[in-house]
Amino acid sequence: MSFKHVRSFVIGGLMGVVAGMLLVPRIDPDTRKRFLNKGEEVIEKASEIVTETKI
């Protein structure tokens, strides 16, 4: 799999997460914080993988 495919996959996933967050009708603040924290972890891990793939 090329870097372009990995990048497209990551961007698509992030867009899905953002769409999901926007479309959730009502969400309590604790759940929102957990989603945001997990999203940050996923972005960080994806960045590490992409960086490793480049090398």
C-alpha positions, 0 to 999 in steps of 0.5 A, a space after each residue: 500500500 502506498 503512502 497516498 493510500 494510507 494518507 487517504 485512509 487516515 483522512 477519510 477516517 478523520 472525516 468520519 469521526 468529525 461527521 459523527 461528532 457533528 451528527 450526534 443529537 445530544 451527548 453528555 460532556 464526559 462522553 464528548 471528552 472521551 471521544 476527543 481524547 481518543 481522537 487525539 490518540 488516534 491522530 497521534 498514532 496515525 501520524 507515527 505510522 505515516 512517519 514510519 512508513 515514509 522512512 
